[in-house]
């Protein structure tokens, strides 16, 4: 009986250690893609800026015939203050960029009385990404 109790304790510690590691990764999103348009930037409240832009993330899979089937996922981004200023200056339609942020879901009542749901990524980090086609050819030595 004692051996079984020790075994259960070691599993619980292992699970606890894994859980502690996972708790540092709460609600975190990383995306790399292309801006679908120029950001819409507004000033709200006490000199706060908010920018909204969509990002297209290209993915794909191979079908049963082995052919590559491209897919594009669109995500709505919200950027506040400093990140909004950076987006306003550097992000334009087609710009390749990477973001880190968190998911935020809201609901609202539309003008026609229906309840609508929106999930957006609130961006905490934004970084421009160099497109493959834009890279300069490597020098052959």
Secondary structure, DSSP 8 states (H G I E B T S, - for coil): -HHHHHHHHHHHHHHHHHHHHHHTTTT-EEEEEEESS--EEEEETTTEEEEEEEEEEEEEEE-TTS-EEEEEEEEEEEEEHHHHHHHHHH--TT-EEEEEEEEEEEEEE-TTS-EEEEEEEEEEEEEE---TTTS------
